[in-house]
Amino acid sequence: MPLKHILGADHVVVAVRDLDASAAEWKRLGFTVSPRGTHSPQMGSGNYTIMFGEDYLELLGVLAETDQNKPTRDFLAKREGIERTAFTTDDAAAGAAELKSRGLEPLGPVHFGRPVELPGGGTGEARFNVFRWPLTENPGGMRIFACQHLTRDTVWIPELQRHANGATRIVRVEVLSADPKASAAHLSRLIDEPVQAEAGGSYRVPSGKRRADFVFYDAAGLAARYPEAVRQGAAAEGAVAIVLGTDDLAKARAVPGTVAHDGAASVPAGAANGVIVSFVQA
C-alpha cells in the first residue's frame, strides 16, 4: 500500500562549510536568496533558502555541534554538496508511524523553527515537524527525510520566488551510483514509487504529486550527460546534480560560467559547493 503521508519532493539540502560565502556564490548564479535563518538550538544549524513554486533549495551550515546535526557534520568532514532530500508530509507523526508499520525505525518527529525577516518589515517564524528515515537507508548515498510545514506563508514568500536565472522548480535530482539499478530500487522501496528504466542505463524514480524525479546514473551515464568541465568538482558518488526548470533558458545561459550543452545550461560543480546545477526550459 502506498505511503499516505509522503507527498512528493519538498526541498534539497546542500550542506556547506561557510554559509555566508555560499549564499553570496548562489546569488552570483542568479538566485534570489532568503535572509539567513537560525534554527532552534537543538538543531544547531543555520540556513539560506532558494524558493520556487512548490519546492526549494536549502543551503545548510552547522553553527553549533548538537546530536541532531551529527550526520551533517560527518558529511561535511568529507565534502560539501547535496546531503539529503526532503519529502513533503502532511502529518509527520502519521508518516513516522507508517514507517514503523513497515519495520523501519524513523528518527523523530522533531519540532523546530527559525525566525524569518518579513519583506514588509518585522519578523515572523517558520515552524516545522520533521522525521528521518534511518540513517542506513540512504539510496545511492543520499539521505532522505520528511518535512511538515506548519507556517507555509513564512517560507514561500513571493518576493523570494523570483530569480534572475528564471528558475521555477526542481525537475530532478541526479544521483551517481556504482549500481544505479539497485540504488533506484532501494529508493523505490522506501517511498513506494515505481522504478522506470531509461536509455543509457539510468533509472528514474518519481517522487510523487508531480514533484521532482530522482535519476540514478553510473559514471559512464553521468559523463554522457554532462561535459567534463561541468563535472569537475563533483563527488564520485551520491547526489551530485540538481536540474531546475527555468521560464527562459536565455536567462540561465547568461549566468557567468554556465556551459551550454544538449538544450541545457549547466553550472560546474566547482562553482556551486560541489553541486552541478543544470537549467532546462520549463
C-alpha positions in Angstrom: 0.0 0.0 0.0 1.5 3.4 -0.9 2.6 5.8 1.8 -0.3 8.1 2.5 1.6 10.9 4.2 4.5 11.4 1.7 3.6 13.9 -0.9 6.5 14.3 -3.3 9.9 16.1 -3.1 9.8 19.2 -0.9 13.4 20.5 -0.9 17.0 19.6 -1.4 19.6 20.2 1.3 23.0 21.4 0.2 25.4 21.2 3.1 28.1 23.9 3.1 31.0 24.8 5.3 30.7 28.6 5.1 27.1 29.7 5.0 27.6 33.4 4.1 30.2 32.7 1.4 27.9 30.1 -0.1 24.9 32.4 -0.2 26.9 35.0 -2.0 28.0 32.5 -4.6 24.5 31.3 -5.3 23.4 34.9 -5.6 26.0 35.3 -8.3 24.4 32.3 -10.1 21.2 34.4 -10.5 19.2 33.1 -7.4 17.3 35.2 -5.0 18.5 34.0 -1.6 16.5 34.5 1.6 17.8 36.3 4.6 19.9 34.0 6.8 17.9 31.8 9.3 19.0 30.3 12.6 17.2 27.1 13.6 16.1 26.2 17.1 19.0 25.5 19.5 18.6 21.7 19.5 19.3 21.7 15.7 22.4 23.8 15.9 22.2 24.8 12.3 21.5 27.9 10.1 20.3 28.2 6.5 19.6 30.2 3.5 16.7 29.2 1.2 16.1 29.5 -2.6 12.4 29.3 -3.1 10.5 28.1 -6.2 6.8 27.4 -6.8 6.2 24.3 -4.7 9.8 23.3 -3.7 13.1 24.9 -2.9 16.8 24.5 -2.2 18.3 24.9 1.2 21.9 25.9 1.9 22.6 24.5 5.4 25.5 25.0 7.7 26.4 23.9 11.2 26.6 26.7 13.8 27.0 24.6 17.0 27.5 20.9 17.5 24.4 19.0 18.6 23.2 15.4 18.4 20.7 16.5 15.6 23.4 17.7 13.3 26.0 15.0 13.7 25.1 13.4 10.3 25.6 16.8 8.6 29.0 17.2 10.4 30.0 13.8 9.3 29.1 14.6 5.7 30.9 17.9 5.8 34.0 16.3 7.1 34.2 14.6 3.7 32.8 17.1 1.3 30.1 19.8 0.6 27.1 19.1 -1.6 23.7 17.5 -1.6 23.5 15.8 1.7 19.8 14.9 1.7 16.4 15.5 0.1 13.1 16.2 2.0 9.7 15.0 1.0 6.6 16.9 1.9 4.4 15.3 4.6 1.0 16.5 5.7 1.4 14.8 9.1 4.9 14.0 10.4 3.6 11.8 13.3 1.4 9.7 11.0 4.2 9.5 8.4 6.7 8.2 11.0 4.1 5.7 12.2 3.8 4.4 8.6 7.5 3.7 8.5 7.3 1.9 11.9 4.5 -0.3 10.5 6.9 -1.4 7.8 9.6 -2.4 10.2 11.7 0.8 9.9 12.7 2.9 12.8 12.2 6.6 11.9 14.2 9.4 13.7 11.6 11.8 15.1 9.3 13.5 14.6 11.2 16.6 15.8 9.7 20.0 16.1 11.8 23.2 15.4 11.6 26.6 14.0 13.5 29.7 12.9 12.8 33.4 12.8 12.0 34.9 9.4 12.6 38.5 8.3 9.5 39.6 6.5 9.7 41.7 3.3 7.4 44.4 4.7 9.3 44.7 7.9 9.1 42.8 11.2 9.8 39.2 12.0 7.8 36.0 11.7 8.5 32.4 12.5 8.8 29.3 10.3 7.9 26.1 12.1 8.3 22.5 11.1 7.8 18.9 12.1 10.3 16.5 10.5 11.2 12.8 10.7 14.0 11.0 9.0 14.3 7.5 7.5 17.0 5.5 9.4 20.5 6.8 8.5 21.4 3.4 7.0 18.5 3.8 4.4 20.4 6.2 2.1 19.8 5.1 -1.5 22.8 5.9 -3.6 24.4 7.7 -0.6 21.5 10.2 -0.4 19.8 10.5 3.0 16.0 11.2 3.0 13.6 12.8 5.4 10.1 14.3 5.5 9.1 17.8 6.4 5.7 19.1 7.6 5.4 22.8 7.1 3.3 24.4 9.8 3.7 28.0 8.5 3.9 27.9 4.7 3.3 31.7 4.5 6.7 32.4 6.2 8.6 30.1 3.9 7.0 30.6 0.5 7.3 34.4 0.3 6.5 35.8 -3.2 9.4 38.2 -3.2 11.8 35.3 -2.7 10.4 33.2 -5.6 11.5 35.3 -8.5 15.0 34.6 -9.8 17.2 36.4 -12.4 18.0 33.0 -13.9 14.3 32.2 -14.4 14.3 29.1 -12.1 10.8 28.0 -11.2 11.0 24.4 -10.0 13.2 21.4 -9.3 12.8 19.0 -12.2 15.0 16.2 -10.9 17.8 15.2 -8.5 20.6 13.2 -10.1 22.5 10.5 -8.1 25.8 8.9 -9.1 26.0 5.2 -8.1 28.2 2.2 -8.8 24.9 0.3 -9.1 22.2 2.7 -10.3 19.6 -0.1 -10.7 20.0 -1.3 -7.1 20.1 2.3 -5.7 16.9 3.2 -7.6 15.2 0.0 -6.3 16.2 1.0 -2.8 14.6 4.4 -3.0 11.5 2.8 -4.7 11.1 0.6 -1.7 11.4 3.5 0.8 8.8 5.8 -0.8 6.6 3.3 -2.7 7.1 4.8 -6.2 8.0 2.7 -9.3 11.4 2.4 -10.9 11.5 3.3 -14.6 14.4 2.1 -16.7 15.8 4.8 -19.1 18.0 4.8 -22.1 21.7 4.7 -21.4 21.4 2.5 -18.3 19.9 5.2 -16.0 16.9 4.6 -13.7 14.2 7.1 -12.7 12.1 7.1 -9.6 9.3 9.7 -9.4 8.8 11.4 -6.0 5.0 11.7 -6.4 2.5 14.5 -6.7 4.2 15.8 -10.0 7.2 16.9 -8.0 10.9 16.3 -8.8 12.1 12.9 -10.1 15.2 11.1 -8.9 17.5 9.7 -11.7 20.3 7.3 -10.9 23.4 7.1 -13.2 26.7 5.3 -13.2 29.9 7.1 -14.0 29.6 6.5 -17.7 26.0 7.7 -17.7 26.8 10.9 -15.9 29.7 11.5 -18.3 27.4 11.1 -21.3 25.0 13.6 -19.8 27.5 16.4 -18.7 30.7 17.7 -20.3 33.9 17.2 -18.2 34.0 20.9 -17.5 30.7 20.7 -15.7 31.6 17.5 -13.8 34.8 18.9 -12.4 34.4 19.4 -8.6 31.5 16.9 -8.3 31.6 14.0 -5.9 32.5 10.5 -7.1 29.2 9.1 -5.6 25.9 10.3 -4.1 23.5 13.0 -5.2 25.6 15.2 -7.5 23.3 17.3 -9.6 20.1 19.4 -9.4 18.1 20.0 -12.6 16.0 23.1 -12.5 13.2 24.3 -14.8 13.6 27.9 -16.0 11.0 30.1 -17.6 13.6 31.4 -20.1 16.7 29.3 -20.9 18.4 32.5 -22.2 18.3 33.9 -18.7 20.2 30.8 -17.4 22.7 30.9 -20.2 23.5 34.5 -19.2 24.7 33.3 -15.8 28.5 33.7 -15.7 30.4 30.4 -16.0 27.5 28.3 -17.3 28.2 25.7 -20.0 25.7 25.2 -22.8 25.1 21.6 -23.8 22.2 19.4 -25.2 19.5 22.0 -24.7 20.6 22.8 -21.1 22.8 25.4 -19.4 24.8 24.0 -16.5 26.9 25.5 -13.7 30.0 23.4 -13.0 30.0 21.7 -9.6 33.1 23.5 -8.6 31.2 26.8 -8.7 28.2 25.6 -6.5 29.5 23.8 -3.4 30.1 20.6 -5.3 26.7 20.5 -7.0 26.1 20.5 -10.7 23.2 23.0 -11.2 21.6 22.4 -14.6 18.9 24.5 -16.2 16.4 23.3 -18.7 13.4 25.1 -20.3 10.4 24.6 -18.1 
